[in-house]
C-alpha cells in the first residue's frame, strides 16, 4: 500500500503544470489571440482549482461553459499560483532536491579526499603494493564518478523544477465555485496579448509561371506550450462589443406624486424580462481568417513559420516600361489577377529566374483587382534621351515661338525580341496665353496613344542589337513678357 501511494505521489508531482487545463483551439491575430481551453475536473462543493492561465489574459473576455450532470458552476475566481497544490508540491520537490544535492556534494568531497589520501599513502608507504593501490584507486574513482553523475542528474531536475516554478509565477490560477460534487467538462474562451502572427510571402517567377507562397510566422509567449491544437490566423484584432444597461435617472417627487411614481416604476419593471435587467456581455470578432489544415504545436517563446496558401499563375508575360524623363532605364514588371482571398500587408521576397531581387511590401503591389509586381531594372536594354532642337523665333505680333525636338534611342542586347512601352510627357498648356502644338507629322514613329494630359505612349519591339529611335517635336507660342519653364 505504501508503495502504491509513493507511485501516485510521484505521478502527481511530475505531471505537466496545465494537466487540468489544455489549449485546444487558437485564433491568432496580428497582435493577440483568442484561445479555447478545455478541462475535465472533478469538482467538490465550494472552491475548486481548474488550471493556470497567462497573467496577461483579458479577464473581461473570459467566457466559461460547463457541462456537468448534477452540479452547477456558480462563479469564477482568480488566485495566486502559490495557493495551488501543484505549486506547493513543486516547492517541496525543489526543497528535497536541494537537500539531496547538499548530501551528494558532501559525498563527492569525501571521495575526492579519500583519493588524495590514498595517493599520499602510496607515495610514502612502500608496503602498499602497486596492484593494491591501483585496485583501491579504481574503486574510489568509480564511486566518485557515480556521485558526480548523480549530482548532474539532480542538478538537471532542480533546474527543470525551478524553471516550472518561475513559469508558474508568471501565471494566474483559475478557480470555480460549484454548488455540488460532480465531474464537469469545462470549456473556456479568452483573449491574450502575448501572441502574434506576421504575414510573409515569397514570389517566384520562372519563365512564364509565377508562384506566390503565403506563410504565417507565429509566436506565442503565454508560458505554456500549445500541443496539437486547431489553429487559425486572422487579419485583425479580436473585438469585444459590450452591451451594458443604461443608467436610469432618479427623480424626486412631491409627496402627492409618490404613490403614482412608485406604481409607474413597478409597471416599467413588470414589462421587462429578467434577462433584460441583467448586464449583457457579448464578444464579436470582425475579421477574415485562414485555418491551418492540421493540428499544430508551438512552444512558448519560439517563432515558427507555417505555409497558409500557394497561388500559381501561368502564361504570365513580363511588361517592360521606360519613362526617359524619369530614368534612363527600362523597368520590368508582371501583372497577375488578385487572388480570391485578401492578402494582408507583409514583406515579400521576390525571386526572378533564381535571382533574389529584394524584399518589398505586399501593400504596394495591389492595384484594383491586380497584383502589379516590379522586377527591377532590365540591364540588357540601354536608353538614351537627347534634345536635338531648341529654337526661338519672334513673331510679327511680338509673341515668341519655341520649337523643341527630342530623340529617344533604345538598344537591346538580348538574344530574342522584347517589347517595351515608352511613356513620354508632352507639354500641355493650362494658361490661355500659352499655346502648345504637337507636330504630329514630325513624330516618328506615331504614338500609339496620347491622353488628354499629354502622356504619349509608344509600344516598341526591340530586335537584338538594333537601335530603335523615337523622335517628336512641338511648338510653344507665348507672350514675350512671360517666362516659361521650358528654358
N, C-alpha and C positions, 0 to 999 in steps of 0.2 A: 504493500500500500504506500509506504514511504517512497519507494522507487517510482511509482506511478505519479505521485504528487510532484516529485522532483522533475520528472519529464514534462508535466503540464506547466510548471513554473517556467521551465526553460523555453517552452514554445511561446508563452506569453511575453517574456522579456525580450525575445529575439524577433517578435512579429514586426512587420512594417508599421511605421508611425501612423499611417492612414488606413490601417487594415479595415476599419469600420466604414470609412467614407472614401469612395474612389470616384475620380472623374471619369465619366463615360462619354460625354459629348462636349465639344467646344466649338464656338463660333469666334474666330479671331478677327479683330478689326485692325485698322491701321495703327491704332493706339488703344489697346484694351481688348477685353474678351468677355464673352458670356459663356459660363460653364454650367454643365449639368452634371451633378454628382449624385450617386446613389449609395445607400447603405441598408443592410438588413440588421436591425438592432432589436435585442430582447430588452424591452423597457419594463421597469417597475413603476409603481405608483409614486409620483413625485418627479424629482430632477434626475435626468439621465444624460450621460455623456454620449455624443454621437460621433464626433471626429474633429479634426483640425482643419482650419481654413486659413488662407493667406490673410495677413493683417491688413492689406490694402483693399480688402473686399468692400464693395459699395453696399453697405448694410441696408440701405433703402431699397435696393434692387432684389434683395433676397426673397425668394418665394419657396415655400415648403409644401409638398404634397405627401400625405401619409396614407398608407394602405394597411390598416390594422383590422383584425377580426372583432376584438372586444373593446380595445382601448381607443381613446381619442387624444390626440396631441393638442394640448390646451395653450401652449406658448413656447417661445424660443427665448434663450438666454445666452449671452456671451460671457466667457470667463477666461481666466488665465490658464495657460497650459500647465502651470505648476499645481493646479488643483486636480489634475487627472492622474489616474493610476499609472498610465504609461510614462508620464514624466517622473513620478516617484520611483518607479522600477528602474528607469534609466539612471537616475541619481544613485540608487542603491547598487546597481551593476557597476557604475563608474567607481564608487567607493570600494567595492570588493576587488576590482581590478587594480586599484591603486595600492591596496594592502598587499595583494599578491605580487605586484611589481616591486614593492619595497623588500619583501622576503626574497624574491629571486635575485635582486641586486645584492643583498647581503650574502646569499649563497654564491653568487658569481665572485664576489670579493674574497670569500673563503677559499674557493678552489684556486683562484689566482695566487693567493698567499701560500697555499699548500705546494703549488708547483714551484714557486720561488724557493721555498724551504727545502724541497726535495733536491733541487739543483745545488743548493748550498751544501746540503749533507753529502751529496755525491762528490762535490769538489774537495771537501776537507776530511771526509771519512772514507778511506780507501777500502774498508771492509765490505762496503756495499758494492756488489758486482755490477757490471755494466748491464747484464741481462735483467737483473732485478730492478735496476734503475729504469731501464727502458720500458719494462712491463708496467711498473708503477706510474711512470710518466704518461704512458699511453692511456692508462685507466683514468687518471685525473684529467687529462686533456679531453677525453670523450665526455666526461661528466661536465666539464666547463663548457664545451660546445653545446651540449644538450641544454644547459641552463641558459646560455646565450640565445639559443633558438626559441626557448620558452619566453624569454624577455622580449624578443622580437615579435612573437605571436601576441603576447599580452599587450604590448605597446600598440600594435595594429588594431586590436579590439578596442583598446582605450581611446585611440584616436577616432575610430569609427563612431563609438557611442557619444563621445564629446561633440562630434560634428552633428549627430542626430539631435543632441540636446540644444546645440546652438540654433539648429534649424527650427526646433520647436519654439524657442524663444522669439522667433520671428513670426509665429503663427498665433491664431486665436482659437480657443476651444469653444465648440458649439454644444450647448445642452438643450434638451427639450423637456417639457413638462407633460407628464401623462396622467390620466385620471384612473388608470387601471394597469394591471400587469398583462403584457401581451408581446407577441413578436410582430414587429412592424417593418414594412418596406418603405423607406423614406427616399424621396427624390427632391433635390434642392437645385434651384436655378439662381445664379447670381452673377454680377459683373465684377471684374477685377481690372486693375490698371497695368499690372506688370506682365503684359503680353502684347505682342505686336507682330505684324507681318509687313513685308516690303515687296512690292512687285518688281520682278526682274525679267528682262527679255533678252533673247539672242536672236537676231535676224540674220539669216544666211542666204546669200544669193549665189547660185551656181548655174551658170549659163542662163536658161530661160525659166528656171524654177526658183521660187522664193519660199523659205520656211521660217516661220516665226514661232519660237518656243517661249511660252509664257510660264514663268515659275514664280513661286512664292517663297521668300526667305522668312521663316517663322522662328521666333524666340519667345520663351516664357521664363520668367523669374519668380514663379509662385512659391518656390521652396519645395515642391513635390513633383515627382516625375509623372508625365502622362504616359500611360501604358495602354496600347491597343484601343485608342479612343476613336470615335467618329468625329472627323474634323472638317469644318468648313471655314472659308475665309470670306470676309465681307469688305465692301469698298468704303464703308463709313463707320462711324462710332455708333454704339448702341444708344438709343434714345429712350428715355423714360418720360412718358406723358402722365402727369399726375392730375387726377380729378379730385378735388377736395370740396367739402361742403362750404357754402357761403356763410360769411359772418352775418348773423341776423341782428338787426338793430334792437335796442332796448328802449321802449317807450315808457315814459312816466305819465300816468293818467290821474286826473282828479278822482276823488273817492266815488263820485257819482257814476264814473265810467268803469270802475274796477271790475264789476261783475261782467259787463259786456265785453271788456278786453279779455278777461280770462276765458269766457266762452268762445270768443273768436280764435284764441290761441289753441284751444282744445280742438276746434273744428279743423284748423290747419294741420295739426298733428295727426288727426284721425285720417286725413286724406293721404298721408304719406305712408308708404310701406316701410317696414323695419329696415329693409336693405337701403332704402333711400336716405335714412337718417345716419347711416354709418359712413365714415370716410372711405372713398373708393381709391384704390391704388392699382393702376394697371401700367403695363410697360409695352410700348410699341417700338418695333425695330424697323427702320426705314433704310433699306439698302438692297443691293443686288449681291449675290454671293456665288461662290464656286465650292462644290463639295469634292473632297478628295475621294477617289474611288475605293479605297481600302482603309482599314484601321491603321493608325499611325502611332508612333511612340516618340515623345520629345522629352529629353531630360531637362530638368530645371537648370537655367544658366547656359544652355547650349543652343546655338543657332543652327537650324537645319533648313535645307532647300528642297522643295517638292515641286515636281512638274504638275502644272494645272491643265494647260491645253496646248495643242500644237496646231497651228494653222498653216495651210500649204496652198500656194497658187502656182499654176503652170502657165506657160506661154506668156511670161511677163517680159515686156520689152523695156530696154533701157532708153530713157529720153535724155538727150544732151541739149543743154541750154547755154547760150552765150549772150551776155549783156555787156558789150565792149565799153560802154560809158561807165560801167561799174567796175569791171575787172577784165583784163585781157587773158581770160581763161575760159575753158568750157567745163561746165559743171554737169555731172551725171546724176540722174535720179530715176526712181521707179515709182509707179503708182499702182496700188492694188486696192480692191474693194475693202471697205472697212468690215471687220468681222461682225457676225450677227450678235455677239455679246460685247458689252462695254469693256474697254481695256483701261484700267486705272493708270494714272501717270506714274512713271518709274523709269529707271535707267535702261537703255537699250544698247547692247553691244552689237555693232554692225560688222559683219564679215562678208567681204565680196571676193569671190574666186580665191578662197583660202587666205586672203589678206585682211588683217584686222584694221578697220578704218577708224574706230574710235567709239566713244560712249556718248550717247545723246539722250534727250528726254522724249518719252513717248508723247507727251502733250504737244510737242512741236510738230508732230507728224500728221495729226488728224486735220483734214481739210474737208469738211462736209461729210460725205459718205465714202471718202477715200483716205488711204494712208499714203502720204507722199514722203518718201524716204530718200534723203540725199546720200549720194555715194562719193561725194568729194570731187576734186578736180580730175579731169582726164589729161594725164601728162603727155599723151600721144597726139594732141591737137594743139597747134600753135596759132595764136591770134595776133593780128596787128591792126591798129586803127590810126589813121593819119588824116590830117586836114590838108586837102590838095588845093583848095581855092578859098580866098578871103579878100574880096574886092569891094571897095566902097565907091559909089557914084553920087553926085549931087544932081537932082532933077531940076527942071526949069521952074517947078513950084517952090523950090528951096528945100524940099524933103531930101532925105538921104535914103539910098537904097544899097543894101548889103547883099552880096552874092557869096554864099558859102557852099563848099563841096567837101565831102568826106569819102574816104575809101577804107573798107574793111577787108582784110585778107585772112583767109583761113587755110591751113595746110594740115593734112592728116598723115601720120606716119604708120598708120595701122595696116594690117595685111588685107583687110577687106573694107568695102564701102560702109560708111556710117552716116546717119542723118543727124543734123544739128539744127536747132531752132535758134535763130538770131533775133534778138529784140533790141531795137534802137529807138530812142525817143526823138521824134521830130518836133521842132519848136511850134508852140501853139500860142496865139495872142489872146490875152484877156483884157486888152486895152483897145478901145475903138481907134485910137490914134496910131496904133501899130498894126500893120497888115503883113501877114506871113503867107507866102505862096510856096507850096511844094512843087518843084519842077518834075512832074511825073515822067515827062518824056526823057529826062536825063537820069532816071533811076534804072539801074541795071544790076541784077535782074529786077523785075517788077515785084514789089512786096506782095506776099500772099494776103496780107491784111494790114489796114491802118485803122485803128479805132479812133473814136472821137477825141481822145486825149492825146492823139498824135503818136501812139506807140505803134511802130511799124514792125512787122514780123516777116521773116524770110525762112522758109523751110528748105534747107540745103542738103544735098547728098555729096559727101566728100569722098572722092576716089583716092586710093593710096598714092601719096606723094605728088598730088596735083593741087595747084592753087585754085581757090575759088574766091572771086573778088566781088564785093558789093560796093556800088557807087551810088551816091544820092546827092542832090543839090536842092537848095531852097533859097528864096529871096525874102528879105525883111525890109519893109519901107516904113519910115518913121520920121517925125519932125526933127529938124536939125538941132533944136534946143533940148532934145531928150537924150539921156544916156541909157543905153540898153545893156543887158547882162551878157551879151554875146562877145563883148570885147574882152 
